[in-house]
Amino acid sequence: MNLPDCELRIRQQGDERLEVLDIIRRKYVTLSPEEWVRQHVVHYFLNHLEVPETLVVVEQSMRVERMEKRVDIAVYDRQGNPVFLTECKAPSVKLSQAAIDQALRYNMALHVNYLLVTNGIQHMGFFIDYENNKSRALKGLPRYEEMLRGETV
Protein backbone atom coordinates (compact mmCIF):
# COMPACT_ATOMS: atom_id res chain seq x y z
CA MET A 1 0.00 0.00 0.00
CA ASN A 2 1.08 3.53 -0.69
CA LEU A 3 -0.61 5.02 2.38
CA PRO A 4 0.86 5.58 5.85
CA ASP A 5 0.57 2.72 8.29
CA CYS A 6 -2.25 2.93 10.76
CA GLU A 7 -3.50 0.78 13.59
CA LEU A 8 -6.58 -1.13 12.55
CA ARG A 9 -8.55 -3.26 14.99
CA ILE A 10 -9.10 -6.63 13.34
CA ARG A 11 -10.93 -9.66 14.68
CA GLN A 12 -11.70 -13.11 13.36
CA GLN A 13 -15.30 -14.25 13.05
CA GLY A 14 -15.81 -17.96 12.65
CA ASP A 15 -13.09 -20.03 11.06
CA GLU A 16 -11.99 -17.69 8.28
CA ARG A 17 -13.82 -14.35 8.12
CA LEU A 18 -11.86 -11.30 9.27
CA GLU A 19 -13.52 -8.07 10.31
CA VAL A 20 -12.12 -4.58 10.83
CA LEU A 21 -13.46 -1.90 13.12
CA ASP A 22 -14.73 1.03 11.09
CA ILE A 23 -14.16 3.95 13.45
CA ILE A 24 -16.60 6.14 11.52
CA ARG A 25 -19.52 3.69 11.43
CA ARG A 26 -18.49 2.42 14.88
CA LYS A 27 -18.94 -1.22 13.98
CA TYR A 28 -16.99 -4.18 12.66
CA VAL A 29 -17.31 -4.84 8.93
CA THR A 30 -15.97 -7.61 6.71
CA LEU A 31 -12.32 -7.01 5.87
CA SER A 32 -12.34 -7.16 2.08
CA PRO A 33 -9.41 -5.79 0.03
CA GLU A 34 -11.50 -2.69 -0.79
CA GLU A 35 -12.37 -2.23 2.89
CA TRP A 36 -8.65 -2.40 3.73
CA VAL A 37 -8.06 0.53 1.38
CA ARG A 38 -11.12 2.42 2.65
CA GLN A 39 -9.99 2.14 6.29
CA HIS A 40 -6.46 3.29 5.49
CA VAL A 41 -7.84 6.30 3.61
CA VAL A 42 -10.15 7.18 6.52
CA HIS A 43 -7.21 7.04 8.95
CA TYR A 44 -5.12 9.14 6.55
CA PHE A 45 -7.85 11.78 6.42
CA LEU A 46 -8.15 11.88 10.21
CA ASN A 47 -4.48 11.63 11.14
CA HIS A 48 -2.73 13.48 8.31
CA LEU A 49 -5.26 15.79 6.66
CA GLU A 50 -6.81 16.75 10.01
CA VAL A 51 -10.38 16.05 8.91
CA PRO A 52 -12.71 16.04 11.94
CA GLU A 53 -14.04 12.52 12.50
CA THR A 54 -17.62 13.79 12.82
CA LEU A 55 -17.47 15.22 9.27
CA VAL A 56 -16.55 11.94 7.55
CA VAL A 57 -19.21 9.57 6.21
CA VAL A 58 -18.41 6.04 4.99
CA GLU A 59 -20.58 4.17 2.47
CA GLN A 60 -23.14 6.92 2.16
CA SER A 61 -26.27 6.00 0.21
CA MET A 62 -27.37 8.39 -2.50
CA ARG A 63 -29.41 8.50 -5.70
CA VAL A 64 -27.52 8.87 -8.97
CA GLU A 65 -29.46 8.81 -12.22
CA ARG A 66 -32.49 7.22 -10.47
CA MET A 67 -30.33 4.44 -9.01
CA GLU A 68 -29.30 3.87 -5.41
CA LYS A 69 -25.49 4.08 -5.07
CA ARG A 70 -22.96 4.19 -2.24
CA VAL A 71 -20.14 6.68 -1.92
CA ASP A 72 -17.08 5.09 -0.27
CA ILE A 73 -15.99 8.17 1.69
CA ALA A 74 -17.45 11.67 1.79
CA VAL A 75 -16.08 14.62 3.76
CA TYR A 76 -18.34 17.51 4.78
CA ASP A 77 -17.82 21.07 5.92
CA ARG A 78 -19.19 22.26 9.26
CA GLN A 79 -22.43 23.39 7.61
CA GLY A 80 -23.13 19.89 6.27
CA ASN A 81 -22.09 20.54 2.67
CA PRO A 82 -19.99 17.86 0.95
CA VAL A 83 -16.46 18.98 -0.02
CA PHE A 84 -14.55 15.76 -0.79
CA LEU A 85 -15.49 12.45 -2.39
CA THR A 86 -13.38 9.29 -2.43
CA GLU A 87 -13.89 6.16 -4.52
CA CYS A 88 -11.90 3.19 -3.23
CA LYS A 89 -10.94 0.10 -5.20
CA ALA A 90 -9.16 -3.06 -4.11
CA PRO A 91 -5.35 -2.97 -4.56
CA SER A 92 -5.67 -5.58 -7.32
CA VAL A 93 -7.95 -3.28 -9.37
CA LYS A 94 -6.09 -1.03 -11.77
CA LEU A 95 -7.34 2.52 -11.76
CA SER A 96 -9.01 3.33 -15.03
CA GLN A 97 -11.16 5.93 -16.70
CA ALA A 98 -14.18 3.84 -15.63
CA ALA A 99 -13.27 4.37 -11.95
CA ILE A 100 -12.86 8.11 -12.52
CA ASP A 101 -16.17 8.22 -14.40
CA GLN A 102 -17.85 6.46 -11.47
CA ALA A 103 -16.60 9.14 -9.06
CA LEU A 104 -17.70 11.86 -11.49
CA ARG A 105 -21.20 10.32 -11.70
CA TYR A 106 -21.45 10.34 -7.91
CA ASN A 107 -20.25 13.91 -7.92
CA MET A 108 -23.20 14.94 -10.08
CA ALA A 109 -25.28 14.46 -6.91
CA LEU A 110 -22.79 15.81 -4.36
CA HIS A 111 -21.10 18.60 -6.36
CA VAL A 112 -17.79 18.57 -4.43
CA ASN A 113 -14.55 20.36 -5.31
CA TYR A 114 -12.23 17.44 -4.48
CA LEU A 115 -12.28 13.91 -5.85
CA LEU A 116 -9.97 11.02 -5.05
CA VAL A 117 -9.90 7.63 -6.75
CA THR A 118 -7.53 5.15 -5.11
CA ASN A 119 -6.67 1.48 -4.90
CA GLY A 120 -4.31 2.10 -1.99
CA ILE A 121 -1.27 1.93 -4.25
CA GLN A 122 -2.13 4.41 -6.95
CA HIS A 123 -4.04 7.63 -6.20
CA MET A 124 -5.68 10.03 -8.61
CA GLY A 125 -6.86 13.30 -7.05
CA PHE A 126 -8.73 16.08 -8.81
CA PHE A 127 -9.86 19.60 -8.03
CA ILE A 128 -13.09 20.64 -9.74
CA ASP A 129 -13.30 24.39 -10.42
CA TYR A 130 -16.97 25.03 -11.14
CA GLU A 131 -16.57 28.78 -11.62
CA ASN A 132 -14.19 28.28 -14.56
CA ASN A 133 -15.66 24.92 -15.66
CA LYS A 134 -12.27 23.18 -15.32
CA SER A 135 -10.69 20.34 -13.43
CA ARG A 136 -7.05 19.65 -12.69
CA ALA A 137 -5.05 16.80 -11.26
CA LEU A 138 -3.76 17.24 -7.73
CA LYS A 139 -0.14 16.53 -6.78
CA GLY A 140 -1.23 15.92 -3.20
CA LEU A 141 -4.25 16.29 -0.97
CA PRO A 142 -4.86 19.49 0.98
CA ARG A 143 -5.47 19.49 4.72
CA TYR A 144 -9.07 19.93 5.82
CA GLU A 145 -8.87 23.68 6.47
CA GLU A 146 -7.20 24.14 3.06
CA MET A 147 -10.06 22.18 1.45
CA LEU A 148 -12.55 24.57 2.98
CA ARG A 149 -10.68 27.50 1.41
CA GLY A 150 -10.53 25.75 -1.99
CA GLU A 151 -6.74 25.44 -1.92
CA THR A 152 -4.83 22.82 -3.88
CA VAL A 153 -1.46 21.16 -3.40
C-alpha positions in Angstrom: 0.0 0.0 0.0 1.1 3.5 -0.7 -0.6 5.0 2.4 0.9 5.6 5.8 0.6 2.7 8.3 -2.3 2.9 10.8 -3.5 0.8 13.6 -6.6 -1.1 12.6 -8.6 -3.3 15.0 -9.1 -6.6 13.3 -10.9 -9.7 14.7 -11.7 -13.1 13.4 -15.3 -14.2 13.0 -15.8 -18.0 12.6 -13.1 -20.0 11.1 -12.0 -17.7 8.3 -13.8 -14.3 8.1 -11.9 -11.3 9.3 -13.5 -8.1 10.3 -12.1 -4.6 10.8 -13.5 -1.9 13.1 -14.7 1.0 11.1 -14.2 3.9 13.5 -16.6 6.1 11.5 -19.5 3.7 11.4 -18.5 2.4 14.9 -18.9 -1.2 14.0 -17.0 -4.2 12.7 -17.3 -4.8 8.9 -16.0 -7.6 6.7 -12.3 -7.0 5.9 -12.3 -7.2 2.1 -9.4 -5.8 0.0 -11.5 -2.7 -0.8 -12.4 -2.2 2.9 -8.7 -2.4 3.7 -8.1 0.5 1.4 -11.1 2.4 2.7 -10.0 2.1 6.3 -6.5 3.3 5.5 -7.8 6.3 3.6 -10.1 7.2 6.5 -7.2 7.0 9.0 -5.1 9.1 6.5 -7.9 11.8 6.4 -8.2 11.9 10.2 -4.5 11.6 11.1 -2.7 13.5 8.3 -5.3 15.8 6.7 -6.8 16.7 10.0 -10.4 16.1 8.9 -12.7 16.0 11.9 -14.0 12.5 12.5 -17.6 13.8 12.8 -17.5 15.2 9.3 -16.5 11.9 7.5 -19.2 9.6 6.2 -18.4 6.0 5.0 -20.6 4.2 2.5 -23.1 6.9 2.2 -26.3 6.0 0.2 -27.4 8.4 -2.5 -29.4 8.5 -5.7 -27.5 8.9 -9.0 -29.5 8.8 -12.2 -32.5 7.2 -10.5 -30.3 4.4 -9.0 -29.3 3.9 -5.4 -25.5 4.1 -5.1 -23.0 4.2 -2.2 -20.1 6.7 -1.9 -17.1 5.1 -0.3 -16.0 8.2 1.7 -17.5 11.7 1.8 -16.1 14.6 3.8 -18.3 17.5 4.8 -17.8 21.1 5.9 -19.2 22.3 9.3 -22.4 23.4 7.6 -23.1 19.9 6.3 -22.1 20.5 2.7 -20.0 17.9 0.9 -16.5 19.0 0.0 -14.5 15.8 -0.8 -15.5 12.4 -2.4 -13.4 9.3 -2.4 -13.9 6.2 -4.5 -11.9 3.2 -3.2 -10.9 0.1 -5.2 -9.2 -3.1 -4.1 -5.4 -3.0 -4.6 -5.7 -5.6 -7.3 -7.9 -3.3 -9.4 -6.1 -1.0 -11.8 -7.3 2.5 -11.8 -9.0 3.3 -15.0 -11.2 5.9 -16.7 -14.2 3.8 -15.6 -13.3 4.4 -11.9 -12.9 8.1 -12.5 -16.2 8.2 -14.4 -17.9 6.5 -11.5 -16.6 9.1 -9.1 -17.7 11.9 -11.5 -21.2 10.3 -11.7 -21.4 10.3 -7.9 -20.2 13.9 -7.9 -23.2 14.9 -10.1 -25.3 14.5 -6.9 -22.8 15.8 -4.4 -21.1 18.6 -6.4 -17.8 18.6 -4.4 -14.6 20.4 -5.3 -12.2 17.4 -4.5 -12.3 13.9 -5.9 -10.0 11.0 -5.0 -9.9 7.6 -6.7 -7.5 5.2 -5.1 -6.7 1.5 -4.9 -4.3 2.1 -2.0 -1.3 1.9 -4.3 -2.1 4.4 -6.9 -4.0 7.6 -6.2 -5.7 10.0 -8.6 -6.9 13.3 -7.0 -8.7 16.1 -8.8 -9.9 19.6 -8.0 -13.1 20.6 -9.7 -13.3 24.4 -10.4 -17.0 25.0 -11.1 -16.6 28.8 -11.6 -14.2 28.3 -14.6 -15.7 24.9 -15.7 -12.3 23.2 -15.3 -10.7 20.3 -13.4 -7.1 19.6 -12.7 -5.0 16.8 -11.3 -3.8 17.2 -7.7 -0.1 16.5 -6.8 -1.2 15.9 -3.2 -4.2 16.3 -1.0 -4.9 19.5 1.0 -5.5 19.5 4.7 -9.1 19.9 5.8 -8.9 23.7 6.5 -7.2 24.1 3.1 -10.1 22.2 1.5 -12.5 24.6 3.0 -10.7 27.5 1.4 -10.5 25.8 -2.0 -6.7 25.4 -1.9 -4.8 22.8 -3.9 -1.5 21.2 -3.4 
